[in-house]
């Protein structure tokens, strides 16, 4: 029987799929992430199950859609407890059963569940430099059994504080920001800092990222988007009152926060190389969700737009492979990583999961067949993603049905649902949606209530 590989699972928080230099972004430098991709497979079309922290992390830990728990957003107050039947199939418990030293460090963010509940022993609660150092020490430790290390970094999540701080008016928003001396606010201020000696004109001409091509709101934008951001007033005020320069500063800070976490990840990879264990370690890098990053004049998360629900996913197998990008398979980190990790660990995944192992794609380049459509949920609607199209059905407001044709509209700037050329495609997409979610509509009152936590 082949020796079980060590497994290093690295999770960033709020990192979009395009926020890596290996993904072609010229405004950010991510040598650590790039080095994983250089000897691994970067999945160009990877999605989270729901683009908010707790819901997405629940999927990563269980292989289930958040709706299996009744989750629409980060709000979990309506959930009494996680059923034991789900806890028994959590990632840490499965890896421990497979003989791994399963450790967790950093942000947890799970609904009604601790890292210990999920089968891990916690080695560090910090999600920043202390986590990087603790992980490096863990990797260098001599042990008889293989390790499974889940390293959960907090950034670039600190970008959330920028709009909240600019427009805070509610008691909750003031509580989040506090007096501005928190580590989150100090880290954001460091990310907003401009290069020394560079004046305003030079900064915007030569350093600061430009606005994206899809900066303006989508034509025929679903009313649900506005209804959602009205539940978090700072989001609406950023959309309506931030200048173009302020939006560009947001992009600048987001890139710098991404580089901060890349440096922290580099310390793990250096420890792995120095320990002599890199060749027998499976490395996974991904994120719980993305950030709008000024697309459609939005920041934050929780939409069905590509910026928030498409995530980085890189799998470097033990011994490495010829670095390549897979742009064919539509995959889900929340659904597919559970069976992938179980296959490498030599343990059976829980029955009834909707994901598929990525090992064959990583090692062989393709599989004989793949899914026709991938489900994605968010607080205001649900979607299915196919090789070419994304079909969205929103639960509230007007313009509830939306089709994105990625072949002709990379930035999701228009709704193709009513184009005559897509009439038959629309019927097929509706059928795939019903197959994925059934015909039951979600309760609009529940959706509006949950949007306050998105």
N, C-alpha and C positions, 0 to 999 in steps of 0.2 A: 504493500500500500504506500502511495506517495506521501511524503512528509507534508503535514499541514503547513501552509505559509503563515507567517505573521500577517496581521492586517492592520494597516494604519488608515483610519477614516478621518479625514479632515473636513470640517464643515465651517464655511464662512456664513455670515449673517447679512442678508439683504444685498447680495452680490449678483448683478445681472450677468447673463451669459456673455455679453460683449465686453465686459470690463476686465479683459486680459489682453496683454500685448500679443499673445499667441493666437488670439481671436481676431487680430488685425486692428486693434485699437491703438492709434498712434499717440494718444493723450495720456496713457498710463503705462508704467513699466512694472511688469510682474515676473521677474526672473525665476522665482520659486515655482509659481504655477506653471510657467512655461517649461521648466525642467521636467515636471511630471508629464506634461504633454509630449515632450521630446522623445520619451521612451514609452508612451502609453497611447491610448485612444481617447481623443476628445470628441465627445458626442455633441455635434452642432445643434441637434434638435432634441434637447432634453428639457422636460417640463417638471415643475413641482405639481403636487396634487391640488394645493390651494395656496395662493400667494400671501399668506400671513404666517407668522412664526409658529404659534402653537399648533395650528392645524397641520402645517407642513411637517413639523417635527414629529407629530403623532404618526404620520404616515411613514416617515423614515424609520421609526422605531418599531412599527407593527406590520408594514406592508399593506395597510388598509387605507381606503379613502376616508377622509375626515367625516364624511356623512355617515359612515358606519357607527360613529359615536354621536351623531346629531350635531356636529360642529359646522357652523357657517363662517365663523371668524375666530379671533382669539378668545372670544367670550366662552367661558366654560362653566359659568355659575349654575346653569340649568342641569349640569351633569353631576349626579350624586357621587359616583365613583367609577373608576375603570373596572369593567367586569374581569373577574379572575381568568375567564376563558381567553381574554385578550392579553392580560399580563403574562400568562404562561407562554405565549408566543412572541414575546418581545425580543429584540435583537440581542441584548445582553444575556438574557437567559439561554437563548439558543447557542450563543457562542460559548458560554460557560459549560453547557451540556456537551459541547463538542471538544472540551478539554482546553479551552483558551483561558488565559489570565485576562479577564475582561475589565478594563478600566475606563473611566469617563472623566473628562476634565472640561471645565468651562461652563458656558451658558447651557442650561437645561431647557427651560421654556416649554415643558410638556404639560398638557392639561391633566390636572388631578393625579399626577404621577411624578415621582422623583427618579433620578438615575438609578437608585437602588431598587426601586419598584420594577424598573426595566431590566434588572439583572446585573447591573454594573457595581463595582466599588468606585466611589468617588475619590479622585486623587487631587483635585484642585477645583475651587469654585470660581476663581478669576478667569476671565476670558481674554486676557491681554498678555503682557510680557511674562507675568508670573506663570500663566498657563504654558507658554512656550518653553520656559525653563523647566517646569515640572514634567512636561512631556519628554523633553530631551533626557532628563534624568531617568525617566521610566524606560525609555528606549535603550539606554546604555546598560540598564540593569541585567545581570546574568540570571538566567532562569532555565528551568528544564522544559517547561511547557511553552507553546507558542503564545504570543500576545495578540489581543485585540484592543487597540487603543482608539477611542472616540475622542477626538480633539475638537471642541466646539468653540470657535473664536467669535467674539462679539462684533467685530467690524467687517464691513463698513457701515454697520447699523447706526453709528453715531450721527450719520447724515440726517436722521429723523429729527434731530433737535433744531435744525436750522430754521425751518418754517415755523415750528412751534414757538421758538424763542422770538422770532420776528413779529408774530401776531397773537401771542398768548393773551387770552382774556377770560377764559373759564377757570374755575378753581382747579379742575383736573390738570389743565395745561400749566398753570402756575406751579402745581405740585411737581409735575414732571421736570420742569426747568429749575425750580428752586431759586437759590440766590446766584446761580451761574457758576458756582465753584465746584460742581460735581466733576468727576473724572470724564463723564460724557461731554460736558460743555467745554472743559479744558482741552479735550482731544479734538473736538470740532474746531475750536479756535486755532489750534496748531495746524489743522488741515486747511483752514481758510487763509493762513498766513501766506503772503506773497513772497517771491524771491527778493532778497535784500537788494536795495538800490534800484529797483525797477519801478518806474513811474506808472501812473494809471494808463496812459496811452499805450506804452510799450507792453504792459501786462496783457491788455485785451487784444493787442495786435499780434503778439508773438508767443504768449504763454497759455492764456486761458482757452479752454476748448470752445469751439463755436457752438451755436445752437444746432440741434439736430434737424435734418430735413423735415421731420414730422413734428415740429415744434408746435404748430397751431392745432387747436382742437379738431377732431375728426369731423368730416362732413357727415351730417346726419347722425351725430354722436348719440348713443342711447341715453335717454333721459335718466336712466338709473345711475349713470356716472355722476351727474350733478346732484341727484338726490343723495348719493352716498357721501360726497365730499361736503355737503351741507351739514351732515351729522358731525363732521370734524371741521369747524369753521376756519381753522388756520389753513386748511388745504384750499378752501374756496378763496380765501384772501390772498394766498400766494398766487393762485391762478389769475386773479383779477388785478392784483396790485404790484406784484414783483416786476421790476424793469427787466429788460432783456439782459442787462449787465448782471443783475442779481441772479437770474437763472443761470448765467454762465459761471458765476461764482459758485453756485450750487454744484455744477458739474466739476469745477476745479477741486472743490473740497471732497467730492465723492471719489475722484481719482486718487487724491492724496490719502484718504482713509483706506482705500484699496491697497495702496502701496505699503501702508503701515502693517496691514495684516499679512501681506506677502512677505515682509521681512520676518514676521513672527513664524510663519510657516517655514521659512528658510532654515530656522534654527532646528526644527524637527528633522528636516531632510538632511541637514549636516550631521546631526546626531545619528541618524540612520546609516549614513555612509561611513562615519567614523566607527560605528559599532560592528561593521562588517556584516550587517544583516540585510542590506538593501536588496541583494539578489534573491533573497527568499521572503520578501515582503510584498504583499499586495497593497497598493496605495490607491485610495479613492479620494478624490477631491470634488466637492460640490457645495451648494448653498441651499438654504431653506426657501429662498425666493429672491426676486430682484427688486429694483427701484425704478420708478418712472423716469428719473434722470432728465427731467424737463420735456420729455415727449408729451405732446398734446397739452402742454402747459400744466403738467402734473408732476408732483414729487410723491414720495412715500410708495405704497404698495397696494395690494388688495384688488386690483383690476384684472380683467382677462386679456389685457394688452400684452404683447410679447415681452415688453421690458420687465414686467413683474413676474410673469408665470414661466418664462423660459430661463433656465438656470445653467451655470457651468456644470459640466460633469466630465471628469477625466478619470479613466481607469488605467492604472499602470500595473500589469501583471507581474508576478514574481519573475525575476530575470529580465524584465522589460520586453519591449517589442519595438519594431520600427515605428516611430511616432507617426500617427496619421489622424486625420479627421474623418469621422463618420457623419455624413450629412444625409444619409438615406433613411435610417431607422428613427422613427418617432418614439422616444423612450421617456420613462418617468422615473425620476430618482426615488420618489416615495413608494412606488409600486415595484420597480424592477431591481432595486439594490438589495432588498431582502432575499429574493431567490438567488441572486448573483452571489451574495456573500455566503449563503447557506451551501451552495454548490461547491465553492472553493473550500469551505470549512468541513465539508463532508457530513452535513447534518440535513435532515429533511425540513423544509419550511412548513409552517402551519398549513393545514388544508384550507382550500377555498380562497386563496389569495388571487388577485387579478393581475399580478406582475409576471414577468418572464425573465429568466437569467440572461445576462449580457455576456456571459463567459464565452459562448460560441462566437459572438461578434468580435470580441476582443482578440481571441486566439486564432480564429479562422477567417475573419473579415466579413462574414455574413451568416445568415441562417436560411434554412430552406423556406420558411414562411415567417411572416411577422403580422402584427395586429393591423387591422384596417383603420382603427380609430382609437385615439387615446383620450380618456376623460380628464377634464380639469374642472374644478369647482372654485367659486369665489363667493363672497358674501352676498352679491347682488345677482348672480347668475351662474350658469354652467355652460361648458363648452366641450366639443370634441375636436381633436386635431387629427387631420389626415396627412398624407404625403404632400398635398398641395393646399388644402383648405383648412380654415378654422371656422366652425359653426358655433355661434354663441346664442343662447336664449336667456334673456334677462327676466327677472321675476317682477319687476316694478317699472312704472313709467311707460313712456311711448318708445317707439322704435326698438321693440324688445328682441326682434330677430335680426341677427347680424352675420354676414359672411365675409371672411377675409380671404382674398385670393393672393397667396404669397408670391405667386409667379409674376403678377402684374402690379402688386401694391405692397412692397416690402415694409412700408411704414404704417400700414393700417390706416390710411388717410381717407378711405371711403368705404361705404357699405355696398358690397356686391350682391346682396340678397335679391334685389329687385331687377337685376340685369337679365334681360331675356335669354342671353347666351348661357346663363347658369340655371335655367329653369329645371332641367332634369337633374343637374347636380344638386340643387337645393332639395329636391325630393329625396335623393339618396342620402344627403346629409341629415335630413330630418329622421330618416329611418335609422341611421347609425346612432343618432342621439337617443332615440327611443330605446334602442338596444342597450345603450350604455346606462341610461338613467331611468328607463320606464316612462310612463306617460303622466306620472304624478307631478303636479306643480307644487312648488314650495309656498308656504304661507307668507303673503306679502307683509303682514304685520311683524312676523318673526324676522324677516329680512331687514326691514327698516330698523328694528330694535338692535339687531346684531351689527348693523353698519356703523353704529357709534363706537364699535371696538375694532374697526378695520384700519 
